[in-house]
Amino acid sequence: MTIDPTRTFRTLKTLDTFIDRSLDLKPKGKFLSGFHYERDILKASVANTYIETVGNRADSLHLAIKKVPISNIYWEYLKTVEILGTRFGLNEKDVVLAFDYTDEDFYGDPQGFWIHGWTGEKAVTGKWKFLTCAIVSSDIPQKIPLISVPVRMGHNMAHTVAWCLSVIEPLVKSISLILFDRGFYSKELMLTLAKIKHPYLIFVPKNSKIRDELDDMKDNERKTLQHKFKLNKNKTVLRGETTLALLKQIFDKRSDKSYDWAFATNQSSINLDYIIASYKRRWRIETGFRVQDEACIMSKSKDVSIRYFYFAYEQVLQLLWVVLYKEEVSFKVFMIDMYEECVARSKNI
């Protein structure tokens, strides 16, 4: 099954607009614009290859990306989310959000603070890393990434999460819960989220304190306890408190096994019978990453702006598919149809 060419043409115009506005390009001007770059970018996305191998405009495109502030890219992505969100009333929704890190492979000599070192396995010498926040609410069928930002080595996780939330808040009615995996269990993050009054649920690593508490519990027992903590930061002692929710050997139907669970939360009321189901919604963000991997555009550039532009473009593709075409065709078919329409459009110039 293929998509109506009239619809693909309109969708291509949306992609053109994202490129033009991100890079301050003028459509129908005397210089190259999104219309001219679209075919090569889509072809690289469909084939999961380098822009340099599919056309002769990579240098021109990269120069255009380097000329603009990186903020242009995420503000235009947010604008695209806002526009497409009107199709399902995003600004009227109480949303559940999930944060996670994802990465893309780098091949070559990793230099600077933006390429995170890697083992060299399968020739991968580094990783570009991105922090992503996505909707995972049960009542919203569109599981879309709302914002992604590149992160450098040694970045402040709490500050980056708080910034992402600040730009997401205007897009939705309210944030009812934010889900994090164990890598986000941080005193500074919990203090930050409490300060900006956002409810969180964080999967807690089973350290010695957690293991001791679980050892004293019976199978299928659930309990909460208050955990006070201190954070030494900039020669100042900051004090905080969170609720630890512990669940001992809870049976999971899908795997037919029992597991221990530990969470940290600042929710005013906690239903321990549903807390695991609430947390499992976070896994939907990982499904989104697997979808985006099908559109991965490779680049030899070590410039974070270039890598981020391609990453954001991949997410715009995913966003358009989820909101407009998911019930009709697979993501791969959608991308191929977009590319074929782009080729046909170029022939009609």
C-alpha positions as CSV (number, residue, x, y, z in Angstrom):
1,M,0.0,0.0,0.0
2,T,1.3,3.5,-0.9
3,I,0.1,6.9,0.2
4,D,-1.9,9.3,-1.9
5,P,0.6,11.5,-3.8
6,T,-1.3,14.6,-2.9
7,R,-0.8,13.9,0.8
8,T,2.9,13.1,0.3
9,F,3.4,16.3,-1.5
10,R,1.9,18.3,1.4
11,T,4.1,16.4,3.8
12,L,7.2,17.1,1.7
13,K,6.4,20.8,2.0
14,T,6.4,20.4,5.8
15,L,9.8,18.8,5.6
16,D,11.0,21.6,3.3
17,T,9.8,24.2,5.8
18,F,11.6,22.5,8.7
19,I,14.9,22.6,6.8
20,D,14.4,26.2,5.6
21,R,13.4,27.6,9.0
22,S,16.1,25.6,10.9
23,L,18.8,26.9,8.6
24,D,17.4,30.3,7.7
25,L,17.1,29.4,4.0
26,K,14.8,31.2,1.6
27,P,12.6,29.0,-0.6
28,K,12.4,30.1,-4.3
29,G,15.4,32.3,-3.8
30,K,18.6,32.4,-5.8
31,F,20.4,30.0,-3.3
32,L,19.7,26.4,-2.4
33,S,16.9,25.7,0.0
34,G,15.1,22.8,1.6
35,F,13.5,22.0,-1.7
36,H,16.9,21.3,-3.2
37,Y,18.4,19.4,-0.2
38,E,15.4,17.3,0.5
39,R,16.1,14.5,-2.0
40,D,19.6,13.8,-0.8
41,I,18.6,13.9,2.9
42,L,15.6,11.5,2.3
43,K,17.7,9.1,0.2
44,A,20.4,9.0,3.0
45,S,17.7,8.4,5.5
46,V,16.0,5.6,3.6
47,A,19.4,3.9,2.9
48,N,20.9,4.6,6.4
49,T,24.0,6.0,4.7
50,Y,26.1,9.2,4.4
51,I,24.8,12.3,2.7
52,E,28.2,12.5,1.0
53,T,27.5,9.2,-0.8
54,V,24.1,10.0,-2.3
55,G,24.6,13.4,-3.8
56,N,27.0,16.4,-4.4
57,R,25.4,18.9,-2.0
58,A,26.8,17.7,1.3
59,D,29.4,20.5,1.6
60,S,26.8,23.2,0.8
61,L,24.3,21.7,3.3
62,H,26.9,21.4,6.0
63,L,28.0,25.0,5.5
64,A,24.4,26.2,5.9
65,I,24.0,24.2,9.1
66,K,27.2,25.7,10.6
67,K,26.1,29.2,9.8
68,V,23.0,29.1,12.2
69,P,22.8,28.8,16.0
70,I,22.0,25.2,17.0
71,S,19.0,26.7,18.9
72,N,17.3,27.3,15.5
73,I,17.0,23.5,15.1
74,Y,15.3,22.7,18.3
75,W,13.0,25.7,18.2
76,E,11.8,24.7,14.8
77,Y,11.4,21.1,15.9
78,L,9.2,22.4,18.8
79,K,7.2,24.5,16.4
80,T,6.6,21.4,14.2
81,V,5.4,19.5,17.3
82,E,3.1,22.3,18.2
83,I,1.5,22.4,14.7
84,L,1.1,18.6,14.4
85,G,-0.1,18.5,18.0
86,T,-3.3,20.4,17.1
87,R,-4.5,17.3,15.3
88,F,-5.0,15.5,18.6
89,G,-5.4,18.4,21.0
90,L,-1.9,18.2,22.6
91,N,-2.4,21.6,24.3
92,E,-5.5,20.2,26.1
93,K,-3.8,17.0,27.4
94,D,-2.5,16.1,30.8
95,V,0.5,14.1,29.8
96,V,2.9,11.4,31.1
97,L,6.4,12.0,30.0
98,A,9.5,9.8,29.8
99,F,13.2,10.8,29.6
100,D,15.9,8.7,28.2
101,Y,19.3,8.9,26.5
102,T,19.9,7.5,23.1
103,D,23.0,7.5,20.9
104,E,24.2,7.2,17.3
105,D,27.4,5.7,16.2
106,F,30.5,7.6,15.2
107,Y,33.3,6.2,13.1
108,G,36.6,7.9,13.0
109,D,38.9,9.8,15.4
110,P,36.7,11.0,18.3
111,Q,37.7,14.5,19.4
112,G,36.2,17.2,21.5
113,F,33.6,17.0,24.2
114,W,30.5,16.0,22.1
115,I,31.7,12.6,20.9
116,H,31.6,10.1,23.8
117,G,34.3,7.5,23.7
118,W,33.5,3.9,22.8
119,T,35.1,0.5,22.6
120,G,35.9,0.3,18.9
121,E,33.8,-2.8,18.6
122,K,32.4,-3.1,15.0
123,A,34.6,0.0,14.2
124,V,32.4,2.2,16.3
125,T,34.9,4.6,18.0
126,G,32.5,7.1,19.6
127,K,28.8,7.9,20.3
128,W,26.8,11.1,19.8
129,K,24.4,11.2,22.7
130,F,21.0,12.9,22.9
131,L,18.6,13.4,25.8
132,T,15.0,12.9,24.7
133,C,11.7,13.6,26.3
134,A,8.6,11.8,24.8
135,I,4.9,11.5,25.5
136,V,4.1,8.0,26.8
137,S,0.5,8.6,28.1
138,S,-1.8,5.7,27.7
139,D,-4.7,7.8,26.4
140,I,-2.6,9.4,23.7
141,P,-2.0,7.0,20.8
142,Q,0.8,9.2,19.3
143,K,3.9,8.3,21.2
144,I,6.0,11.3,20.0
145,P,9.3,12.8,21.0
146,L,8.7,16.3,22.2
147,I,12.3,17.5,22.4
148,S,15.8,16.1,22.0
149,V,19.1,17.8,22.7
150,P,22.7,16.8,22.2
151,V,24.6,16.3,25.4
152,R,28.3,16.7,25.9
153,M,30.6,14.7,28.2
154,G,30.2,15.9,31.8
155,H,26.9,17.7,31.2
156,N,24.6,18.6,34.1
157,M,21.7,16.1,33.8
158,A,19.4,17.9,36.2
159,H,19.8,21.3,34.5
160,T,19.3,19.7,31.0
161,V,16.1,17.9,32.2
162,A,14.7,21.1,33.7
163,W,15.4,23.1,30.6
164,C,13.6,20.5,28.4
165,L,10.6,20.6,30.7
166,S,10.5,24.4,30.5
167,V,10.2,24.3,26.7
168,I,7.7,21.5,26.8
169,E,5.3,23.0,29.3
170,P,3.8,25.6,26.9
171,L,2.9,22.7,24.5
172,V,0.6,20.8,26.9
173,K,-2.1,21.5,29.5
174,S,-0.1,19.9,32.3
175,I,2.5,17.3,33.2
176,S,1.0,14.6,35.4
177,L,4.0,12.4,35.8
178,I,7.6,12.1,34.6
179,L,9.3,8.6,34.3
180,F,13.0,7.9,34.5
181,D,15.1,4.8,34.5
182,R,17.8,4.0,37.1
183,G,20.5,6.1,35.3
184,F,18.6,9.2,36.4
185,Y,18.5,8.4,40.1
186,S,20.3,11.5,41.3
187,K,19.9,13.7,44.3
188,E,20.3,16.8,42.2
189,L,17.6,15.7,39.8
190,M,15.2,14.9,42.6
191,L,15.9,18.3,44.3
192,T,15.4,20.1,40.9
193,L,12.1,18.4,40.1
194,A,10.8,19.1,43.6
195,K,11.8,22.8,43.2
196,I,9.9,23.1,39.9
197,K,7.0,21.1,41.3
198,H,6.9,18.2,38.8
199,P,5.9,14.7,40.0
200,Y,8.4,12.0,39.2
201,L,8.8,8.3,39.3
202,I,12.4,7.0,39.1
203,F,13.6,3.4,39.1
204,V,16.1,3.0,41.9
205,P,19.3,1.0,41.7
206,K,19.4,-1.8,44.3
207,N,22.2,-0.5,46.5
208,S,23.0,-2.0,49.9
209,K,20.3,0.1,51.6
210,I,17.6,-1.0,49.1
211,R,18.7,-4.7,49.3
212,D,18.6,-4.7,53.1
213,E,15.1,-3.3,53.1
214,L,13.9,-5.9,50.5
215,D,15.5,-8.7,52.4
216,D,13.3,-7.9,55.4
217,M,10.1,-8.0,53.3
218,K,7.9,-11.0,52.4
219,D,7.1,-12.1,48.9
220,N,4.4,-9.9,47.3
221,E,4.8,-7.3,50.1
222,R,4.6,-3.6,49.2
223,K,5.7,-0.7,51.4
224,T,6.8,2.9,51.3
225,L,9.3,4.8,53.4
226,Q,10.6,8.3,53.6
227,H,14.2,8.8,52.5
228,K,16.0,12.0,53.5
229,F,19.2,12.9,51.8
230,K,21.9,15.6,51.6
231,L,23.7,17.0,48.5
232,N,27.0,18.9,48.8
233,K,27.1,21.3,46.0
234,N,29.2,24.5,45.6
235,K,30.3,24.4,49.3
236,T,26.6,24.3,50.2
237,V,24.6,21.5,51.8
238,L,21.2,21.0,50.2
239,R,18.7,18.8,51.9
240,G,15.9,16.8,50.2
241,E,13.4,14.1,50.8
242,T,11.8,11.5,48.6
243,T,9.5,8.5,49.0
244,L,10.9,5.1,48.3
245,A,8.3,2.5,47.1
246,L,9.6,-1.0,47.5
247,L,7.8,-4.1,46.1
248,K,9.1,-7.6,46.9
249,Q,8.9,-10.5,44.3
250,I,6.0,-9.2,42.3
251,F,4.8,-11.7,39.6
252,D,5.0,-10.6,36.0
253,K,2.6,-12.4,33.7
254,R,4.6,-11.6,30.5
255,S,7.8,-13.2,31.6
256,D,6.2,-15.6,34.0
257,K,8.8,-14.6,36.7
258,S,8.8,-12.6,39.9
259,Y,10.9,-9.5,40.5
260,D,11.8,-7.0,43.2
261,W,11.1,-3.3,42.4
262,A,12.3,-0.1,43.9
263,F,11.2,3.4,43.0
264,A,11.7,7.0,44.2
265,T,8.8,9.4,43.8
266,N,7.4,12.7,45.1
267,Q,3.8,12.0,44.2
268,S,1.3,13.1,46.8
269,S,-0.6,9.8,46.6
270,I,0.9,6.5,45.6
271,N,-1.1,3.4,44.6
272,L,1.4,0.6,45.0
273,D,-0.9,-1.8,43.1
274,Y,-0.4,0.3,39.9
275,I,3.0,1.8,40.3
276,I,4.8,-0.9,38.2
277,A,2.3,-0.5,35.4
278,S,2.8,3.3,35.5
279,Y,6.6,2.9,35.2
280,K,6.4,0.4,32.4
281,R,5.0,3.1,30.2
282,R,8.5,4.5,30.1
283,W,9.5,1.6,27.9
284,R,7.5,3.1,25.0
285,I,10.2,5.7,24.5
286,E,12.6,2.9,23.6
287,T,10.2,1.7,21.0
288,G,10.4,5.2,19.4
289,F,14.2,5.0,19.4
290,R,14.0,1.7,17.4
291,V,11.7,3.3,14.9
292,Q,14.1,6.2,14.5
293,D,17.0,3.9,13.9
294,E,15.3,2.9,10.6
295,A,15.9,6.5,9.4
296,C,19.4,7.1,10.7
297,I,21.5,9.4,8.6
298,M,25.2,8.9,8.8
299,S,27.8,11.7,8.7
300,K,31.6,11.9,8.9
301,S,31.4,15.4,10.4
302,K,32.6,16.0,13.9
303,D,30.5,19.1,14.2
304,V,27.7,18.7,16.7
305,S,25.4,21.1,14.8
306,I,25.5,18.8,11.8
307,R,24.9,15.7,13.7
308,Y,22.1,17.3,15.7
309,F,20.4,18.6,12.5
310,Y,20.3,15.1,11.1
311,F,19.0,13.7,14.4
312,A,16.2,16.3,14.5
313,Y,15.3,15.6,10.9
314,E,15.0,11.9,11.7
315,Q,12.6,12.8,14.5
316,V,10.6,15.1,12.3
317,L,10.1,12.1,9.9
318,Q,9.1,9.9,12.8
319,L,6.7,12.6,14.1
320,L,5.0,13.0,10.7
321,W,4.6,9.3,10.3
322,V,3.2,8.7,13.9
323,V,0.7,11.6,13.6
324,L,-0.4,11.3,10.0
325,Y,0.4,7.8,8.5
326,K,1.0,5.2,11.2
327,E,-2.3,3.5,10.8
328,E,-1.8,3.1,7.1
329,V,1.8,2.1,6.3
330,S,5.0,1.1,8.0
331,F,7.7,3.7,8.8
332,K,9.9,2.3,6.1
333,V,7.2,2.4,3.4
334,F,6.4,6.0,4.5
335,M,10.0,7.1,4.0
336,I,10.2,5.4,0.6
337,D,7.0,7.0,-0.5
338,M,8.3,10.4,0.6
339,Y,11.6,9.9,-1.3
340,E,9.8,8.7,-4.5
341,E,7.5,11.7,-4.4
342,C,10.5,14.0,-3.9
343,V,12.2,12.5,-7.0
344,A,9.0,12.9,-9.0
345,R,8.8,16.5,-7.8
346,S,12.3,17.3,-8.9
347,K,11.7,15.9,-12.4
348,N,8.8,18.4,-12.8
349,I,10.9,21.5,-12.2
